[in-house]
Amino acid sequence: DAGVIQSPRHEVTEMGQEVTLRCKPISGHDYLFWYRQTMMRGLELLIYFNNNVPIDDSGMPEDRFSAKMPNASFSTLKIQPSEPRDSAVYFCASSPRTGVSYEQYFGPGTRLTVT
Amino acid sequence: RKEVEQDPGPFNVPEGATVAFNCTYSNSASQSFFWYRQDCRKEPKLLMSVYSSGNEDGRFTAQLNRASQYISLLIRDSKLSDSATYLCVVFNAGNNRKLIWGLGTSLAVNP
């Protein structure tokens, strides 16, 4: 079975441009998570969905960030307009459930550079 | 104070050595605990869950001390392939059901 798929793997863009990151979770997983990882702040949860519904978006930095999950097999994270401080690795993860036995499966990440 | 704190390291050890990492958490209501491993420029992957009674998986042993609010990971007979960053993760069902991640401890096993 394929793991979590993310695209693009690398993105270089100029400040002010719109960036769209894509994620396909593992089939049958009910939860989808978007994370951002930097050296200084580590892994930060931006937003997560349960059955395509956003549950907690308190980690979304500001209005420039938005995420959607139109169906169970696809999600996007959009940054508009992008800024240099958005440069980071963005991971998408999915999980079959949330509970005591809890494993999140991560995609390979999108390395975003904003110049 | 961060909710989950780890010594960033790096820990540099020779092959065959035993190395231990600690992680402290601030929320006493935390319920579940995990260690994830992240190789350089790769995604995190679950290494092991941490149970109250402690648990072992081959060369890896995880312990939980609720009274002192810390978890530990012990690696015995370390291999070159153990070189990675080890992330301490805490789950609190009351915290809107989110995982809280430590910044990680870097381990380099040298030949």
Boltz contact constraints between the chains, C-beta under 6 A:
constraints:
  - contact:
      token1: [A, 42]
      token2: [B, 101]
      max_distance: 6.0
  - contact:
      token1: [A, 42]
      token2: [B, 103]
      max_distance: 6.0
  - contact:
      token1: [A, 43]
      token2: [B, 101]
      max_distance: 6.0
  - contact:
      token1: [A, 45]
      token2: [B, 98]
      max_distance: 6.0
  - contact:
      token1: [A, 56]
      token2: [B, 96]
      max_distance: 6.0
  - contact:
      token1: [A, 91]
      token2: [B, 43]
      max_distance: 6.0
  - contact:
      token1: [A, 98]
      token2: [B, 97]
      max_distance: 6.0
  - contact:
      token1: [A, 100]
      token2: [B, 32]
      max_distance: 6.0
  - contact:
      token1: [A, 102]
      token2: [B, 91]
      max_distance: 6.0
  - contact:
      token1: [A, 103]
      token2: [B, 46]
      max_distance: 6.0
  - contact:
      token1: [A, 106]
      token2: [B, 43]
      max_distance: 6.0
  - contact:
      token1: [A, 106]
      token2: [B, 44]
      max_distance: 6.0
  - contact:
      token1: [A, 108]
      token2: [B, 43]
      max_distance: 6.0
  - contact:
      token1: [A, 109]
      token2: [B, 43]
      max_distance: 6.0
